[in-house]
Structures are given as C-alpha cells and as structure tokens.
C-alpha cells in the first residue's frame, strides 16, 4: 500500500452531472454517479454548495484508486493512499452557515476503505478521492426549516 504525506495538487473535474432526483417525502434524494477517474470528494462538494439546506451523504460500494484521509486522532496530518481501495462506507453532512459576512457550507465526510491486503482504513475524507470504477452516491437534501 503506497502511503505519502500531505501534497496539494490541482485537478480539473467536470461539473457535477448525472444527478437524478428520486421521490422521498420532504427530503429530496439524489443519486450522484461518479465515473472512473473523477474526484468523488470534489463532486460531492460541488453539489453540496448548490443545494439549499442540509446535504447528507451516503455511499457504499465501488473501487477507488486514490484517497486522502485524516486518521482519527491525527487532526492536522493526512495521508494519501493509492491502489485498489474498496469503498466500504462514506457518510457525511454538509450544512449552511453564516458567520458575519462569510457564508457557505461546512461539513465533514467519514470514509472507510478496504485495502487488497485486508487492512481497513478509516478517517475523515480530506481531499482527492479518485474513483477507479463508477461509484453511486446517495445525497439526501433538506432545508434547515424541515429538520
């Protein structure tokens, strides 16, 4: 398993598309399809910034080729993993905030991956998370007034 320390790289990612709404009461549910080679984290962030209200993320299944994880207990240091990483779970929440003149979305996404050698990796997704196969992600969106 290749492991490197923090690096910053810019990636160009196509706008979030393949977003399909599905009916589910007052919470609007979308299935976001992320294709091979695309950054899952960035596509989720793109949707989270345009959707009003709170966005809940839930994904299981799929293969990643790269993941950036901040392990629990290591607040400021993150690791980049490369290889065939099976996505066991990716869950998170992004909520609107207003702090003086700044506004936007704050949130966090937790991820669990299975390495080819059987090792489980868990922590907070912190950056590039590249799909090695198509991955479908369930996004549930609700306004704060409805919660």
C-alpha positions, -999 to +999 in steps of 0.1 A: +000+000+000+015+033-011+013+060+015+026+095+012+023+126+033+003+157+025+006+170-010-015+196-028-024+190-064-050+208-085-073+186-106-097+196-132-131+179-127-161+181-149-192+198-133-214+175-112-238+158-136-257+126-137-277+138-107-311+121-107-338+131-081-358+103-066-391+108-046-389+106-008-413+129+011-399+163+022-363+152+018-351+152-018-329+122-026-304+123-055-282+096-069-249+111-080-229+089-104-191+095-102-172+079-132-138+063-133-110+089-128-133+115-113-128+130-078-157+118-056-149+144-028-150+173-053-182+162-070-199+159-036-187+194-026-200+209-059-235+195-052-234+205-015-226+241-024-255+245-049-282+226-029-301+247-004-302+234+031-285+204+046-269+177+024-265+142+038-240+119+020-242+081+020-221+058-003-212+021-002-195+001-029-171+009-056-134+009-061-111+039-055-076+044-069-066+073-046-079+085-012-068+113+011-076+105+047-071+123+080-070+094+105-088+098+138-065+113+164-043+130+138-061+163+134-038+182+111-019+154+093-034+134+065-022+105+043-027+098+006-033+061-003-030+048-038-040+014-052-072-007-055-092+005-024-127-008-019-152+017-006-168+002+024-186+034+036-186+071+030-210+092+051-212+128+059-232+160+064-228+195+049-249+223+065-252+260+056-235+285+079-233+323+082-205+338+102-206+376+099-201+384+062-190+348+053-215+322+043-213+288+027-214+251+037-195+234+065-193+197+070-173+166+071-172+132+054-160+100+071-147+072+049-138+035+054-118+016+028-106-020+025-071-025+011-061-055-010-042-069+019-073-069+042-063-037+061-092-013+069-085+024+067-109+048+084-109+085+089-121+119+076-120+124+038-098+154+033-092+159-004-088+140-036-107+107-036-105+093-071-129+066-084-113+036-101-148+024-111-182+040-113-195+049-078-230+059-070-236+082-040-269+089-023-274+125-014-304+135+007-312+172+007-334+191+031-339+227+040-330+235+076-366+246+083-377+210+076-353+194+101 
